């Protein structure tokens, strides 16, 4: 059970390998310092920050972000270390807030590697501070514990580091801010948010619960209490109140007290995200035809804001994702409330010995269970209503999606032509929740890719113990080829290049569409020599581009250098990889995306167990996808575990070969 800490409270840690997860709602800097027994940081080499993110037993994020995952191996820390402090700071010179009092209260949680929370802490009471010590992991009599600190510093990182005894505090704070600024400069900006006027507003039949039916409609209905998210700003009613279990709220309610949500007053359900506001509205989106009285408005493809139909569809898809997350969160919150109230009613009745005589206890139990069932049924009815609205919208949106966003069975692929411009996003699969088995939302990621992909060919986490390992490896490679083909198809001719490493040739059948169509410049590399040659070539490209960009001489790159975005597919890792090749692979995963070199690994993590924790940073840097449906993806907004379904080509379809043939023809014309 999670320990919800208050300032100064501590909690024992039963495991050495941990993660600290941070949610703040706005991009912040996360770091950590190591201290000796006197609480002193001995030097800059004892500080992990975006410019130096890795220390023995510790790894932090390399740039500012709204959500962070810091990795700790307490057993791997130097013996002189007795305390690890987790630091948070607001970026300087980024045009954002300059004090924590102007943003949502940061939420930090200590979790195991499986994601199960050990302890959590919401940092409240901050005002003018721009840096804060969030948590301390400290060793006392050989046992590690975590303490909620929440000590803020108005002087920022320089004052914080000085307070921890670091003589070079001001110089280090400057280098940290510079590293963060560079990271923000090369990050991909989010799409323009929707305006309040253009956000979708769907009509919903609001039921009026009685005094014993406290279930409220989902977020957006007048008078409701929505689940608080680290991304939420105060809504139209002026304030937001968190629900237990949702990070980021200003206070954690007492779990022993059951509060009754406000009763809705009817009217339309506004699904707009409270934080999505725009300074200037883009061109108006299509509007839905007038709805019949008492019926919801008919959905229209592209009814979100944006400067183009592609951007409006992108915003609409992610609006649907947020709507599904919110309405499911409201349903789960209502069920939790019903369960909690039933337990309290039963405890109250059965604690009196007189109620156990004459069947009074049985009657009270039946009444409490009936009341709970009524609340759950009402919550389910509201959820089903919202799911029906989203399903109707999905039926309209899916056929209107461009090729980059569309599934492989969408007719848009039959009219495919090689594009002239790079799209803003790419579809990698679909997402759904257990409560919405028949409704899937496209999973879109921005282009260019900000991180590499790991197609997991292992059986870890799969529910079916009879899954054939060889078949799973083949499916994983088929998934990688489908993703690579989609990337080739959505980029203009000559602006995307694919390399393949297949040391033992085990992926030959899956790679056949890429090889036959001619979209690969060279055949898949085989053997240790082939692995070394490809990795050396791509590593050299990363070095050259980095030096040219940093030196401001990008126009002096060698004329034979391929300036297109590069994708390296690695099959059957670690077969054929020596220590040097592993180091090069980690380098490409860390430094490649910033200069247009992306990694797609097809591997079973257990196969690389012989390398020990050396490869843990590599796996963490990649987005894990599976070749079969699996519920391993979690959103940072409300924490749902989403089931991911890969975007695969339908069996027997020739669409992949047809698309790749057009890509190959366009590449040949471009190279002339």
C-alpha positions as MATLAB code, in Angstrom:
seq = 'XXXXXXXXXXXXXXXXXXXXXXXXXXXXXXXXXXXXXXXXXXXXXXXXXXXXXXXXXXXXXXXXXXXXXXXXXXXXXXXXXXXXXXXXXXXXXXXXXXXXXXXXXXXXXXXXXXXXXXXXXXXXXXXXXXXXXXXXXXXXXXXXXXXXXXXXXXXXXXXXXXXXXXXXXXXXXXXXXXXXXXXXXXXXXXXXXXXXXXXXXXXXXXXXXXXXXXXXXXXXXXXXXXXXXXXXXXXXXXXXXXXXXXXXXXXXXXXXXXXXXXXXXXXXXXXXXXXXXXXXXXXXXXXXXXXXXXXXXXXXXXXXXXXXXXXXXXXXXXXXXXXXXXXXXXXXXXXXXXXXXXXXXXXXXXXXXXXXXXXXXXXXXXXXXXXXXXXXXXXXXXXXXXXXXXXXXXXXXXXXXXXXXXXXXXXXXXXXXXXXXXXXXXXXXXXXXXXXXXXXXXXXXXXXXXXXXXXXXXXXXXXXXXXXXXXXXXXXXXXXXXXXXXXXXXXXXXXXXXXXXXXXXXXXXXXXXXXXXXXXXXXXXXXXXXXXXXXXXXXXXXXXXXXXXXXXXXXXXXXXXXXXXXXXXXXXXXXXXXXXXXXXXXXXXXXXXXXXXXXXXXXXXXXXXXXXXXXXXXXXXXXXXXXXXXXXXXXXXXXXXXXXXXXXXXXXXXXXXXXXXXXXXXXXXXXX';
ca = [
       0.000    0.000    0.000;
       1.308    3.457   -0.916;
       2.448    5.677    1.957;
       1.216    9.237    1.333;
       3.855   11.329    3.074;
       3.629   14.796    4.546;
       6.574   17.136    4.989;
       9.171   15.652    7.326;
       7.654   12.154    7.360;
       9.804    9.159    6.426;
       9.129    5.635    5.193;
      11.395    2.555    4.953;
      12.470    1.229    1.560;
      12.458   -2.534    1.116;
      14.220   -2.638   -2.269;
      17.401   -1.144   -3.655;
      16.397   -0.601   -7.278;
      13.798    2.151   -7.469;
      12.367    4.892   -9.603;
      11.313    8.358   -8.520;
       8.523    9.658  -10.740;
       7.809   13.370  -10.917;
       4.710   15.081  -12.325;
       4.556   18.851  -12.419;
       2.217   19.909  -15.222;
       4.867   22.188  -16.761;
       8.447   21.485  -17.886;
      10.770   21.461  -14.884;
      14.342   20.328  -14.289;
      14.992   17.206  -12.221;
      18.310   16.245  -10.689;
      19.900   14.631   -7.642;
      22.828   15.187   -5.317;
      24.853   12.693   -3.318;
      25.863   13.621    0.228;
      28.178   12.106    2.793;
      27.383   11.343    6.425;
      27.568   15.054    7.316;
      25.108   15.933    4.552;
      27.781   17.618    2.387;
      28.109   17.325   -1.388;
      31.825   16.765   -1.945;
      32.037   18.079   -5.510;
      30.323   18.574   -8.859;
      30.942   14.901   -9.605;
      28.358   14.135   -6.895;
      25.576   15.980   -8.738;
      23.419   14.337  -11.442;
      21.749   16.862  -13.747;
      20.725   17.221  -17.432;
      24.315   18.036  -18.449;
      25.681   14.975  -16.586;
      22.687   12.671  -16.123;
      24.445    9.491  -14.976;
      26.303    8.688  -11.786;
      27.071    5.263  -10.259;
      23.700    3.928   -9.152;
      21.788    6.976  -10.374;
      20.350    8.345  -13.616;
      18.203   11.453  -14.151;
      16.464   13.041  -17.141;
      18.521   14.893  -19.728;
      16.128   17.774  -20.307;
      13.274   19.702  -18.771;
       9.916   17.920  -18.930;
       6.542   17.864  -17.247;
       7.118   14.250  -16.149;
      10.358   12.578  -15.089;
      11.456    9.078  -14.152;
      14.702    8.998  -12.159;
      16.366    5.594  -11.752;
      18.184    4.550   -8.564;
      20.238    1.498   -7.619;
      21.025    2.160   -3.964;
      23.392   -0.814   -3.722;
      25.517    0.641   -6.538;
      26.062    4.012   -4.835;
      29.574    4.772   -3.519;
      30.118    3.636    0.043;
      30.676    7.201    1.232;
      27.190    8.241    0.145;
      24.631    8.360    2.946;
      21.991   10.598    1.403;
      20.518   11.210   -2.055;
      18.482   14.394   -2.525;
      16.003   14.715   -5.400;
      16.007   18.284   -6.738;
      13.406   20.091   -8.832;
      13.859   23.505  -10.461;
      12.081   25.754  -12.935;
      13.992   26.383  -16.198;
      15.477   29.868  -16.476;
      15.051   32.023  -19.562;
      12.397   29.732  -21.042;
       9.563   32.235  -20.862;
       7.689   30.116  -18.333;
       6.863   30.547  -14.638;
       9.687   31.752  -12.413;
       8.245   30.539   -9.107;
       6.608   27.305   -7.999;
       3.729   29.232   -6.508;
       2.494   29.903  -10.047;
       2.285   26.238  -11.088;
       0.477   23.139   -9.872;
       1.952   21.476   -6.806;
       4.617   18.975   -7.979;
       3.898   15.332   -7.199;
       6.709   12.842   -6.551;
       6.396    9.106   -6.024;
       8.931    6.417   -5.172;
       8.101    3.231   -7.072;
       9.544   -0.176   -7.718;
      10.720   -1.100  -11.198;
       7.286   -2.642  -11.732;
       5.662    0.769  -11.242;
       4.079   -0.071   -7.876;
       4.202    2.993   -5.626;
       6.053    2.727   -2.337;
       5.596    6.294   -1.135;
       4.287    9.547   -2.590;
       4.458   13.217   -1.684;
       2.688   16.308   -3.030;
       4.891   19.373   -2.492;
       2.559   22.091   -1.242;
       3.164   25.487    0.329;
       5.651   26.772   -2.264;
       5.491   30.417   -3.347;
       8.506   32.428   -4.528;
      10.823   29.414   -4.653;
      12.275   28.386   -8.031;
      14.129   25.294   -6.772;
      13.173   22.706   -4.183;
      14.567   19.596   -2.508;
      11.642   17.218   -2.984;
      12.784   13.987   -1.326;
      15.736   12.482    0.483;
      16.745    8.840    0.260;
      18.994    8.315    3.264;
      20.782    5.425    4.945;
      20.328    4.915    8.671;
      21.917    1.915   10.438;
      22.265    0.065    7.159;
      18.626    0.595    6.133;
      17.507    2.981    3.388;
      14.525    5.261    3.981;
      12.769    8.050    2.084;
      11.852   11.384    3.674;
       9.503   14.039    2.295;
      11.436   17.342    2.438;
       9.807   20.065    0.322;
      12.500   22.664    1.163;
      12.305   25.506   -1.373;
      14.885   28.131   -2.383;
      13.980   31.508   -3.857;
      17.569   31.825   -5.115;
      17.176   28.815   -7.380;
      19.688   26.041   -7.944;
      22.659   28.181   -6.952;
      21.249   28.773   -3.470;
      20.126   25.153   -3.124;
      23.539   23.720   -4.061;
      25.313   26.251   -1.829;
      23.147   25.130    1.091;
      24.343   21.563    0.493;
      27.971   22.614    0.882;
      29.062   22.735   -2.768;
      31.703   25.437   -3.292;
      31.211   25.523   -7.089;
      27.429   25.927   -6.714;
      26.997   29.057   -8.845;
      29.127   27.787  -11.731;
      27.363   24.400  -11.718;
      23.919   26.034  -11.626;
      24.890   28.047  -14.702;
      26.024   24.954  -16.601;
      22.809   23.134  -15.647;
      20.671   26.012  -16.928;
      22.690   26.087  -20.160;
      22.234   22.343  -20.702;
      18.488   22.682  -20.075;
      18.235   25.603  -22.516;
      19.942   23.537  -25.218;
      17.557   20.663  -24.578;
      14.519   22.922  -24.824;
      15.836   24.435  -28.054;
      15.979   21.074  -29.807;
      12.738   19.671  -28.396;
       9.697   19.282  -30.608;
       7.041   21.815  -29.743;
       3.500   20.677  -28.970;
       0.729   21.430  -31.464;
      -1.213   24.664  -31.000;
      -3.838   23.983  -28.328;
      -7.515   24.354  -28.901;
      -9.272   27.539  -27.985;
     -12.093   27.567  -25.515;
     -14.514   28.774  -28.196;
     -13.623   26.055  -30.687;
     -13.416   23.133  -28.258;
     -15.911   20.409  -28.764;
     -19.069   20.482  -26.697;
     -21.273   17.450  -26.844;
     -24.797   17.324  -25.569;
     -25.422   14.637  -22.948;
     -28.550   13.588  -21.176;
     -27.729   14.443  -17.608;
     -29.404   12.368  -14.977;
     -30.368   14.058  -11.712;
     -29.243   11.868   -8.810;
     -31.110   11.941   -5.555;
     -29.678   12.569   -2.116;
     -28.402    8.976   -1.847;
     -26.913    8.906   -5.344;
     -23.793   11.041   -5.269;
     -22.323    9.906   -8.580;
     -21.559   12.987  -10.657;
     -21.192   13.300  -14.410;
     -17.704   13.273  -15.967;
     -15.327   16.239  -16.040;
     -16.745   19.365  -17.547;
     -20.336   19.128  -16.385;
     -21.315   22.096  -14.268;
     -20.709   21.520  -10.591;
     -18.664   18.331  -10.919;
     -15.406   17.503   -9.163;
     -13.010   16.140  -11.810;
     -10.066   13.843  -11.202;
      -7.082   16.128  -10.715;
      -4.177   15.776  -13.111;
      -0.698   17.289  -13.000;
      -1.603   18.843  -16.329;
      -4.837   20.488  -15.198;
      -5.161   24.204  -14.674;
      -8.092   25.636  -12.733;
     -11.212   25.058  -14.738;
     -14.079   27.361  -15.522;
     -15.410   27.093  -12.012;
     -12.150   28.525  -10.695;
     -10.740   25.601   -8.709;
     -10.001   21.937   -9.026;
     -10.168   19.343   -6.262;
      -8.096   16.174   -6.526;
      -9.416   12.681   -6.084;
      -7.428   10.235   -4.011;
      -4.894    8.410   -6.128;
      -4.498   11.101   -8.785;
      -1.154   12.907   -8.513;
      -0.601   16.588   -8.745;
      -3.312   18.059   -6.567;
      -2.557   20.620   -3.910;
      -3.742   18.409   -1.059;
      -4.289   14.727   -0.459;
      -7.674   14.100    1.142;
      -7.961   12.011    4.247;
      -8.697    8.458    3.042;
     -10.821    7.851    6.122;
     -13.269   10.590    5.145;
     -15.666    9.969    2.276;
     -16.694   13.187    0.588;
     -19.790   13.508   -1.519;
     -19.267   14.944   -5.006;
     -21.405   17.818   -6.118;
     -24.630   17.064   -7.908;
     -24.691   18.034  -11.594;
     -27.201   20.574  -12.725;
     -27.616   19.214  -16.261;
     -26.600   20.762  -19.562;
     -23.854   19.922  -22.022;
     -20.795   17.917  -21.069;
     -17.703   19.945  -21.921;
     -14.827   17.595  -22.634;
     -12.281   20.325  -23.237;
      -8.994   20.061  -21.350;
      -8.814   23.005  -18.908;
      -5.180   23.713  -19.797;
      -5.737   23.975  -23.549;
      -5.965   27.692  -24.211;
      -4.675   29.554  -27.253;
      -3.587   33.160  -27.518;
      -4.970   33.560  -31.034;
      -7.520   31.247  -32.628;
      -6.502   29.492  -35.869;
      -8.870   29.263  -38.811;
     -12.271   27.893  -37.806;
     -12.778   24.142  -37.947;
     -15.770   22.480  -39.600;
     -18.901   22.780  -37.536;
     -21.390   20.036  -36.864;
     -24.902   20.325  -38.257;
     -27.553   21.386  -35.741;
     -28.665   18.558  -33.500;
     -32.260   17.540  -33.039;
     -33.761   18.685  -29.737;
     -32.732   16.374  -26.905;
     -30.067   14.590  -28.971;
     -26.286   15.085  -29.006;
     -24.653   16.952  -31.862;
     -23.410   14.827  -34.752;
     -19.601   14.488  -34.753;
     -17.540   16.009  -37.572;
     -14.007   15.061  -38.592;
     -11.590   17.913  -37.929;
     -13.677   19.842  -35.402;
     -10.619   20.672  -33.286;
      -8.501   23.787  -33.766;
      -5.475   23.914  -36.026;
      -3.949   25.701  -38.996;
      -4.548   22.763  -41.355;
      -6.861   19.769  -41.571;
      -3.931   17.517  -40.609;
      -3.336   19.520  -37.447;
      -7.050   19.636  -36.609;
      -7.314   15.869  -36.958;
      -4.222   15.405  -34.797;
      -5.705   17.599  -32.068;
      -9.056   15.858  -32.398;
      -7.536   12.396  -31.975;
      -5.699   13.419  -28.834;
      -8.817   15.183  -27.616;
     -10.627   11.859  -27.962;
      -7.826   10.196  -26.009;
      -8.201   12.717  -23.197;
     -11.985   12.375  -23.256;
     -11.746    8.607  -22.895;
      -9.203    8.957  -20.087;
     -11.381   11.437  -18.245;
     -14.699    9.631  -18.518;
     -13.056    6.353  -17.468;
     -11.421    8.101  -14.515;
     -14.815    9.468  -13.478;
     -16.333    5.977  -13.665;
     -13.537    4.399  -11.640;
     -13.740    7.185   -9.084;
     -17.476    6.629   -8.720;
     -16.978    2.883   -8.240;
     -14.280    3.511   -5.628;
     -16.593    5.922   -3.842;
     -19.428    3.372   -3.871;
     -17.138    0.651   -2.493;
     -15.772    2.929    0.214;
     -19.200    4.066    1.351;
     -20.526    0.510    1.431;
     -17.597   -0.585    3.602;
     -18.093    2.322    5.984;
     -21.818    1.648    6.285;
     -21.186   -2.033    7.001;
     -18.490   -1.231    9.550;
     -20.798    1.199   11.323;
     -23.690   -1.236   11.489;
     -21.752   -4.362   12.358;
     -19.634   -2.641   15.013;
     -22.772   -2.568   17.211;
     -23.284   -6.066   18.725;
     -27.050   -5.450   18.878;
     -27.237   -5.302   15.072;
     -26.051   -8.916   14.873;
     -29.247  -10.177   16.492;
     -32.454  -10.856   14.669;
     -31.107  -10.580   11.176;
     -30.433   -6.851   11.372;
     -26.878   -7.384   10.143;
     -28.019   -9.308    7.065;
     -30.566   -6.647    6.236;
     -27.969   -3.888    6.606;
     -25.548   -5.792    4.405;
     -28.147   -6.276    1.685;
     -29.165   -2.627    1.829;
     -25.571   -1.419    1.572;
     -24.872   -3.766   -1.334;
     -28.027   -2.655   -3.132;
     -27.091    0.993   -2.682;
     -23.603    0.283   -3.985;
     -25.007   -1.561   -7.018;
     -27.312    1.369   -7.781;
     -24.418    3.846   -7.731;
     -22.249    1.628   -9.929;
     -25.090    1.105  -12.409;
     -25.633    4.832  -12.660;
     -21.901    5.410  -13.172;
     -21.824    2.715  -15.855;
     -24.781    4.284  -17.629;
     -22.952    7.618  -17.792;
     -19.802    5.876  -19.019;
     -21.719    3.977  -21.707;
     -23.295    7.231  -22.859;
     -19.893    8.880  -23.226;
     -18.403    5.814  -24.907;
     -21.232    5.852  -27.441;
     -20.451    9.488  -28.246;
     -16.750    8.708  -28.668;
     -17.520    5.648  -30.804;
     -19.682    7.778  -33.093;
     -16.859   10.289  -33.396;
     -14.324    7.547  -34.115;
     -16.499    6.249  -36.955;
     -16.363    9.693  -38.547;
     -12.722   10.509  -37.826;
     -11.082    7.221  -38.842;
     -12.010    7.378  -42.560;
     -10.878   11.028  -42.750;
      -7.357   10.430  -41.396;
      -4.372   11.037  -43.705;
      -2.046    8.146  -44.473;
       0.368    8.981  -41.649;
      -2.470    8.680  -39.106;
      -4.468    5.905  -40.784;
      -4.465    2.168  -40.118;
      -3.162   -0.124  -42.861;
      -6.693   -1.209  -43.779;
      -7.801    2.386  -44.386;
      -8.721    3.017  -48.072;
      -6.465    6.086  -48.059;
      -3.499    3.772  -48.619;
      -4.953    2.554  -51.932;
      -4.656    6.119  -53.268;
      -1.217    6.625  -51.748;
       1.251    9.039  -53.326;
       4.715    9.871  -51.994;
       4.263   13.099  -49.970;
       6.059   16.376  -50.543;
       6.117   17.384  -46.862;
       6.821   15.642  -43.569;
       3.649   15.095  -41.495;
       3.473   16.303  -37.920;
       2.816   12.840  -36.446;
       2.767    9.115  -37.145;
       0.462    6.304  -36.042;
       2.185    3.489  -34.154;
      -0.905    1.532  -33.127;
      -4.092    1.879  -31.114;
      -4.913    2.368  -27.436;
      -7.902    1.183  -25.448;
      -8.997    0.670  -21.848;
     -10.674   -2.363  -20.223;
     -13.939   -0.417  -19.907;
     -13.894    0.360  -23.657;
     -13.047   -2.919  -25.367;
     -14.843   -1.886  -28.567;
     -13.346    1.615  -28.772;
      -9.741    2.241  -29.769;
      -7.950    5.566  -30.097;
      -5.084    5.955  -32.609;
      -1.707    6.267  -30.901;
       0.033    9.187  -32.601;
       3.627   10.280  -31.924;
       5.193   13.497  -33.143;
       7.779   13.555  -35.920;
      10.707   13.544  -35.983;
      10.889   10.819  -33.363;
      12.145   12.078  -30.017;
      13.178    8.624  -28.801;
      13.878    5.235  -30.292;
      11.539    2.257  -30.361;
      11.950   -1.156  -28.770;
       9.788   -3.899  -30.253;
       9.727   -6.454  -27.468;
      10.079  -10.008  -28.763;
      10.045  -11.549  -25.273;
       7.221  -13.203  -23.367;
       7.629  -11.190  -20.169;
       4.312   -9.762  -19.084;
       2.201  -11.730  -21.539;
      -0.875  -13.415  -20.099;
      -0.771  -16.410  -22.438;
       1.873  -18.886  -21.200;
       1.467  -20.954  -24.359;
       2.691  -18.196  -26.676;
       5.323  -19.656  -28.986;
       8.664  -17.840  -28.613;
       9.668  -18.243  -32.257;
       6.294  -16.997  -33.447;
       6.560  -14.012  -31.110;
       9.980  -13.121  -32.514;
       8.614  -13.287  -36.051;
       5.658  -11.092  -35.121;
       8.019   -8.602  -33.500;
      10.056   -8.342  -36.685;
       6.883   -8.016  -38.781;
       5.830   -5.148  -36.514;
       9.207   -3.443  -36.912;
       8.983   -3.719  -40.717;
       5.452   -2.285  -40.694;
       6.622    0.701  -38.624;
       9.685    1.220  -40.835;
       7.564    1.038  -43.986;
       5.166    3.620  -42.580;
       8.076    5.963  -41.784;
       9.441    5.560  -45.305;
       5.983    6.182  -46.756;
       5.240    9.423  -44.903;
       8.583   11.121  -45.564;
       9.326   12.790  -48.922;
      11.609   10.885  -51.274;
      15.220   10.988  -50.152;
      14.497   12.331  -46.670;
      14.432    9.020  -44.796;
      16.942    6.152  -44.933;
      16.642    2.730  -43.303;
      19.563    0.512  -42.241;
      19.113   -3.037  -40.967;
      21.324   -5.200  -38.759;
      20.326   -8.873  -38.837;
      23.450  -10.703  -37.601;
      22.172  -14.279  -38.020;
      19.697  -13.637  -40.833;
      16.785  -14.762  -38.641;
      14.595  -11.883  -39.823;
      14.972  -12.553  -43.550;
      11.329  -13.501  -44.140;
       9.996  -10.432  -42.333;
      12.491   -8.139  -44.074;
      11.567   -9.447  -47.527;
       9.197   -6.532  -48.366;
      11.960   -3.993  -47.678;
      14.558   -5.960  -49.620;
      12.376   -6.833  -52.641;
      11.063   -3.303  -53.078;
      14.543   -1.782  -53.156;
      13.971    0.824  -50.449;
      17.145   -0.287  -48.640;
      20.351    1.271  -49.944;
      22.345   -1.792  -48.843;
      21.250   -5.320  -47.852;
      20.787   -6.126  -44.156;
      24.139   -6.359  -42.383;
      25.050   -9.856  -41.184;
      27.744  -11.188  -38.880;
      29.963   -9.336  -36.444;
      31.766   -7.532  -39.273;
      28.505   -6.218  -40.711;
      27.357   -5.066  -37.278;
      30.604   -3.165  -36.704;
      30.551   -1.515  -40.138;
      26.998   -0.149  -39.821;
      27.474    1.059  -36.256;
      30.781    2.754  -37.108;
      29.215    4.546  -40.084;
      26.232    5.850  -38.117;
      28.356    6.780  -35.099;
      30.632    8.802  -37.371;
      27.601   10.545  -38.865;
      26.346   11.531  -35.410;
      29.794   12.892  -34.485;
      30.121   14.914  -37.698;
      26.666   16.460  -37.494;
      27.066   17.269  -33.793;
      30.398   19.024  -34.407;
      28.997   20.937  -37.378;
      25.912   22.091  -35.478;
      27.822   23.084  -32.362;
      30.400   24.926  -34.445;
      27.779   26.712  -36.514;
      29.191   25.301  -39.769;
      26.406   22.952  -40.845;
      27.036   23.881  -44.496;
      30.553   22.410  -44.341;
      29.507   18.784  -43.933;
      31.068   16.333  -46.402;
      29.142   16.313  -49.697;
      28.670   12.549  -49.585;
      27.041   12.635  -46.129;
      23.441   11.449  -46.183;
      21.543   14.287  -44.508;
      18.255   12.368  -44.473;
      16.727   11.079  -41.249;
      18.250    7.676  -40.464;
      16.565    4.638  -38.918;
      18.589    1.661  -37.722;
      16.661   -1.592  -37.230;
      18.519   -4.035  -34.981;
      17.196   -7.594  -34.952;
      18.013  -10.345  -32.487;
      20.095   -8.226  -30.105;
      22.595   -9.007  -28.526;
      23.593  -11.740  -31.002;
      26.654  -10.557  -32.945;
      27.398   -7.630  -30.581;
      30.671   -7.278  -28.687;
      31.332   -4.730  -25.942;
      32.404   -2.047  -28.434;
      29.238   -2.540  -30.497;
      27.077   -2.339  -27.369;
      28.734    0.948  -26.412;
      28.138    2.339  -29.908;
      24.514    1.265  -29.759;
      23.992    3.063  -26.456;
      25.654    6.150  -27.940;
      23.281    6.131  -30.906;
      20.263    5.733  -28.608;
      21.365    8.683  -26.447;
      22.775   11.131  -28.986;
      21.255   10.023  -32.282;
      17.705   11.443  -32.116;
      18.960   15.024  -31.722;
      20.793   14.794  -35.062;
      18.381   12.604  -37.004;
      19.562    9.066  -36.219;
      16.867    6.854  -34.702;
      17.014    3.351  -33.267;
      14.469    0.543  -33.538;
      15.467   -2.556  -31.609;
      13.761   -5.926  -31.958;
      14.886   -7.838  -28.895;
      14.005   -9.768  -25.778;
      15.400   -7.987  -22.747;
      16.076  -11.291  -21.023;
      18.459  -12.244  -23.856;
      20.662   -9.298  -22.870;
      20.656  -10.185  -19.157;
      24.291  -11.279  -19.389;
      25.306   -7.646  -19.733;
      23.796   -6.930  -16.324;
      22.603   -3.404  -15.498;
      24.856   -1.944  -18.230;
      21.957   -1.907  -20.700;
      19.261   -0.658  -18.322;
      19.694    2.974  -19.487;
      19.336    1.779  -23.072;
      16.007    0.060  -22.439;
      14.708    3.035  -20.471;
      15.571    5.424  -23.302;
      13.393    3.517  -25.788;
       9.622    3.438  -26.160;
       8.586   -0.185  -25.596;
       6.028   -1.567  -28.048;
       4.763   -5.114  -28.346;
       3.837   -7.248  -31.380;
       0.665   -8.422  -29.614;
      -1.883   -6.485  -27.515;
      -0.462   -5.690  -24.094;
      -1.433   -3.275  -21.302;
       2.019   -1.843  -20.602;
       1.552    1.810  -21.582;
       0.591    4.316  -18.875;
      -0.428    7.909  -19.483;
       1.078   10.558  -17.168;
      -2.227   12.417  -16.937;
      -4.451   10.146  -14.829;
      -2.259    7.044  -14.728;
      -4.426    4.603  -16.680;
      -2.801    1.398  -17.941;
      -3.655    1.436  -21.642;
      -3.725   -1.672  -23.798;
      -1.535   -1.137  -26.849;
      -2.363   -2.841  -30.155;
       0.290   -2.688  -32.897;
      -0.483   -1.257  -36.338;
      -0.049   -4.385  -38.470;
      -0.817   -5.025  -42.108;
      -3.948   -7.213  -42.535;
      -3.115  -10.830  -43.451;
      -3.022  -11.348  -47.222;
      -3.026   -7.626  -48.000;
      -0.679   -6.332  -50.700;
      -0.890   -2.732  -49.525;
       2.564   -2.795  -47.912;
       4.274   -3.998  -51.095;
       2.375   -1.468  -53.226;
       3.326    1.425  -50.961;
       6.983    0.384  -50.788;
       7.129    0.028  -54.578;
       6.013    3.648  -54.952;
       8.534    4.761  -52.331;
      11.340    2.919  -54.133;
      10.374    4.439  -57.497;
      10.315    7.929  -55.994;
      13.730    7.369  -54.399;
      15.200    6.267  -57.729;
      13.840    9.386  -59.437;
      15.148   11.592  -56.652;
      18.667   10.091  -56.873;
      19.019   10.762  -60.602;
];
